[in-house]
Amino acid sequence: MGADFGYRGKRLGLPEEGPGSIAGAGRRLGALAIDWFLCYLVAFALIANRNVNEVNIWITVLFFLVSVLTLATAGATPGKKLLGLRVISLDGGRASVGQVALRTFMLVLAVPALIWDRDGRGLHDKAVGTVEVRV
């Protein structure tokens, strides 16, 4: 029939289930939605003075800054923390600031995040050598 590649994350040496296993798409999208919504609230209420025309630009800037700062220091954005996820380097350690900045930049572009491999890693994760796992 076809090649059996095993479970998602097997090639990366990650467990099949539980802590350290690759995060599912639903949780990842949920975390992204939470982070985006939080950035929207801050941009709308505090930065753009409730000017809808300015909000979209500020959301993107805030999302980038919050993601880079929280991923580089804590390994998780607020949304990822709420849903029990974190971003790690393929060697199992914390992702570097450079990895996180490039990953977030590619995520803001959206297209790299929409292209996944058989492990469920987006192109933005593959490009910088990171993986999003369950805590």
Stockholm file with secondary structure:
# STOCKHOLM 1.0

chainA/1-135         MGADFGYRGKRLGLPEEGPGSIAGAGRRLGALAIDWFLCYLVAFALIANRNVNEVNIWITVLFFLVSVLTLATAGATPGKKLLGLRVISLDGGRASVGQVALRTFMLVLAVPALIWDRDGRGLHDKAVGTVEVRV
#=GR chainA/1-135 SS CCCCCCSTTGGGTCCSSSTTSBCCHHHHHHHHHHHHHHHHHHIIIIISTTCHHHHHHHHHHHHHHHHHHHHHHTSSCHHHHHTTEEEEETTSSBCCHHHHHHHHHHHHHCHHHHCBCTTSCBHHHHHHTEEEEEC
#=GC SS_cons         CCCCCCSTTGGGTCCSSSTTSBCCHHHHHHHHHHHHHHHHHHIIIIISTTCHHHHHHHHHHHHHHHHHHHHHHTSSCHHHHHTTEEEEETTSSBCCHHHHHHHHHHHHHCHHHHCBCTTSCBHHHHHHTEEEEEC
//
